[in-house]
Amino acid sequence: MTPASTKPKIVIIGAGFGGLEAARALRKTDADITVIDRHNHHTFQPLLYQVATAVISPADIAWPVRSILRKQENAGVMLGAIKSIDTKARVVRADTIELPYDYLVIATGVTHSYFGHDDWQNAAPGLKTLTDATKIRSRVLLSFERAELAQNEADRKRLLTFVIVGGGPTGVEMAGAIAEIARQTLRFDFRNIDPRAARILLIEAGPRILPSFPEDLSAYADKSLRRMGVEVMTSTMVTDVRRDGVSLGERKIESEAVVWAAGVKASDAALWLGAEADRAGRIKVNDDLSVPGHPEIFAVGDTAALATTIPGIAPAAKQMGKYAGRLITARIAGKASPARFVYKHAGDLATIGRKSAVVKLNKLKLTGFIGWLFWSVAHIYFLIGIRNRLMVAMTWLWSYVTYQRGARLITRDDRPG
């Protein structure tokens, strides 16, 4: 029997951008690290919408966590869902196992928020996981297939109406991608319908889409989407969502393909700890990312709420994860802790179809094809592994030249019952 290790035990909950970056920052630390996640893979979430719109395969943006950390000798990986955390005993309870810790990093991310209307979820899936992406992909492609078989114009019109709720980057990218599927990819594939007649609506409750971007870039994105045939509806509140469409007050839009991109909420991490949270459920942390009253527990990424607002994007999560890892390393080594966490914003990017994007990097602004090239290179660069970078680059090139989508698979459970 192997004797129990006397090294400090570090548990990292979540293998997203923040969790993996924390693990990597601890790679030279004399400690035993356990990374636990309810999925066995890390997903490159910024490209989920391309899986949802059949541009790339799920395998191109997902990697087994064990494979990512296999060369890091002080790190182990466990598959499991967190049930509770005992902060007094310093134990994480997950499924049937208990993990004692000396330091704990919580990087559990966010899920969809329906603003008190959780019953809308089945009718309007969000886009946070590979399962979400493949579900949306099937729903979009099935709409065209069912429209081909429709017996009357009313059914055909409903099936060829696509609604995206939320005008942030995800909503804008989804709207542009669905427009390209309808106008280009599928235009010659059907006999009874013309996919170009599809109606794509992007609905935003605020006064403009891409509200985190400068107004001129927001206006450019709006104009680009309208040029692609997308109906952009701003200052419009969705009041109800059902399987056959959405309601905008007294107005009803019939659709069987609704995508939710309007809001997010944090995991149950604050409840596990009994910690104070903000309105989105994020744990309110100190300026060193530690949980008040628990200097051994850190929250990073979308799980954390600092006094200053930090965007819920991958670079922010990675910076926070790296900081937490370095701080824990310093404490274990008996060295001075780094100064308080300071987020450095690299910029904002959003793509609009196959040849247009908006990019904001400090004072630099890029639009159109140049913006799209920058967006493409940036996303390929941050993918994990040479194979994935090559596969995505080749897929994008093929799609750009031929207008074809190589991952047009409809996956669903056909079992009876």
Summary of the structure (lengths in Angstrom):
residues: 417
radius of gyration: 22.5
end to end distance: 48.4
largest distance: 74.2
contacts: 1383
relative contact order: 0.16
helix: 35%
strand: 24%
